[in-house]
Amino acid sequence: MDDVALEMEQDDDLDVVESQLNTQNSVHDRTQFESKFDFELTPSQHGGKNHYEVDLYLFFPKAVGVTSESYPREAFYGDMTHLLRVRTPELKRGRGNIFITPRLSSVEQYFQSHLETAQRDRLTQLVVHDTKLFGCLVYTELKRVRSDLARVIKRATTQQTPELVVRFHTRLMGRVESVHSAIRQYRERYVWPLKTEPLLVGDEVRRALLLVDEYLSYRLESSLIALHRLVEPYGKTVEDLQHQVEALLTGELAYRNEHVQAAAERVEARVETYYYRLGLLKKYVSEVLFLQTKRINKDNLYRKFVAAFGAALAATFAVLTNVQTTRLMLNQEDWGFRIVAITMLGVIAYVFKDRIKDLTKEYFNSRLKTWLPDFDVQMFYTHFDADGRSQKAYLGSSQETVRYLQRVSLPPDIDYLRQLGHRAELEPERFETVLHYNKRMRFELEESLRDHFGQAEIRRIHDVLRFDVSQFLAKMADPRQKLSYFSPEKGILTTEAPRVYHLNMVFRYRVTHWHEGKMTCQASDYERLRVVLNKKGIVRVETVVPRGELGQEEGFEGSARGELPPLVAVHPLRLTPGRVAL
């Protein structure tokens, strides 16, 4: 097999096989834990639909003082940050994964009609949308190049075959050049005419074209530096790639100093100001991917219903009491007895009317909270069709629920994962508060969603959840504690020991397939993490049970929606060798 064939084979192996629900859990910063979910948006084959469900069980140690009173659901949602967007659309690629530069036809049309005010105004939003989306596409390709190189290096290290990196780096050079060529063509076609030709361009369009150019320049620089650092250990065997990266960095710096206005201020600006501007650029470009959401507070909705029901019961009691009072007044018996009875009924009606209303609300609220969602988020995405008309597509809904659970009421599979790894029967009992967060995603698209820009297909929804642990740190002890112990050789010694707390998380990911209103298959996957905390924040995250090691699949015969389908085949929890099956 020749070198070119080897390179092609190696490059094809880099294609990541994505599941219908991809996940990634990590530390975002010192006080925030981050979970990323990628949900497949496009309908499954043969007209079916996929429903997704994520369950997160948080096991709080008693020492942090978490209870339903001290940390209600409203506080949990307040500590949760949501970032919901579509993942960058996918374009067709060239041979060898080469990035093919898409043309911004809307910008070219805008430039051609620059003397026609009405036509410019009609195209403005489309041009801004396409320009930002182009920036997202190029940066996504830069990230893909970098992650592909990292995977090749990891594979070469694991297999102890450094020649894999040497073979792959020639293919990588072509991909880097294809991205740089896309940026160069963008500047030649759309940015340079702004400065050299007498074009009438609106402020919004000019700002979009120039800011995306600046954004791509900084992103190209940071990505090239990352590539250079990854291949540095391989020395002269990849020096042609290193020279290419250094030449591109030199050229990019010269371009910014000459053509990007903000770059001239970079040398004198503080790092804080520079980094802040990078954040603004990122938000400006990536906002084209974010969804429009309508958040409906289901809790308030059914609280109002229960309050109305309680008021109706109280009014019914008051009416019945008034009827009885009227009957007593019409009675011709002893007036003294009637006065006492009427007074007592009046007092009873006054006292119990309000109590009936309050008790009814409390009772039904506690019952309804166990199965009704707290929030229902309607998801919309504004895109453009082939004619440039904006469309607001309804994607589906996301429902969220939070509740506290007693340990005895935990599902058996979740309790098993929490107990997994206990080293001995004599281990001290763990006193924990269990909080359950449930998220359900239902997509209602009947066909694939495409943006007119290069017929880019929008395939996935990207959901980022960040959970802030700041509220739990106040009741923790100092991160360093003195510990005294006896050594036969040195006597009594004192040292400092780290004081940490464990926040255990168990995730259950569930994908359900529906076809013509009937459930056909359901697959569950599990993951267990241990977040190690101290008074300063998150120390680290440990993986106890990685995703893919435990799972369950269920197949169902056709049954109507709402009915419990008969179980045809159950594949019990899949375990790697060395683990005990459930």
Number of C-alpha atoms within 10 A of each C-alpha: 5 6 11 13 10 14 21 16 13 17 19 12 12 14 10 8 7 9 10 16 19 14 16 11 17 16 17 14 12 15 19 20 20 17 16 16 18 21 24 22 27 22 17 16 8 8 11 17 23 23 18 22 19 20 20 19 24 20 22 21 17 12 13 18 18 19 15 14 8 9 13 14 18 10 11 16 15 10 15 15 14 11 12 18 23 19 20 24 21 16 17 13 11 10 8 15 19 18 24 16 21 16 16 17 13 21 21 14 14 23 17 13 17 18 13 11 12 10 14 21 13 13 19 18 18 21 25 22 22 25 27 22 22 24 23 24 19 22 19 16 18 24 14 12 20 18 14 19 21 17 13 21 22 14 15 16 13 10 10 11 12 17 13 18 25 20 19 23 22 16 18 23 16 16 20 24 16 18 21 21 15 18 19 13 16 22 16 11 14 19 18 14 13 17 10 8 8 9 15 16 18 13 9 12 21 16 13 18 22 19 21 23 24 20 22 22 19 17 19 23 16 14 17 22 15 13 21 19 10 14 21 13 10 13 9 12 17 19 15 13 21 22 12 15 21 15 11 18 18 11 11 17 15 12 13 17 15 11 16 17 12 15 18 13 12 13 11 9 13 11 11 8 11 16 12 11 14 15 12 11 17 17 11 15 22 15 14 21 23 17 19 17 17 12 14 14 13 19 17 12 12 18 17 13 14 21 18 15 16 24 19 15 16 22 17 13 17 20 13 13 18 16 12 14 20 12 12 17 15 9 11 8 10 8 12 8 11 18 13 11 16 19 13 13 16 15 12 14 20 14 11 15 20 16 14 17 20 16 13 19 21 14 12 17 18 9 11 14 17 14 9 15 20 23 19 20 18 18 21 19 19 16 21 19 14 12 8 17 13 14 13 12 14 16 19 15 18 20 20 20 22 23 17 17 15 10 13 8 8 14 9 11 12 19 15 12 19 19 9 14 11 9 8 7 7 7 8 7 7 9 12 20 19 21 21 17 17 18 18 17 18 18 21 16 15 13 11 11 20 18 20 16 25 18 15 16 18 20 20 22 23 22 17 18 17 21 19 20 18 15 15 19 18 13 11 17 15 14 16 14 12 10 11 12 9 10 9 6 6 7 8 10 10 10 10 11 12 12 15 19 22 16 19 21 22 21 21 20 20 20 20 17 18 19 16 14 14 18 24 18 20 18 16 18 21 23 22 22 22 19 19 16 23 21 19 14 19 24 16 14 18 14 13 17 19 13 18 13 15 22 19 15 18 16 18 17 14 16 15 12 12 9 9 10 16 11 11 10 12 11 11 13 18 16 14 11 8 6 12 9 11 12
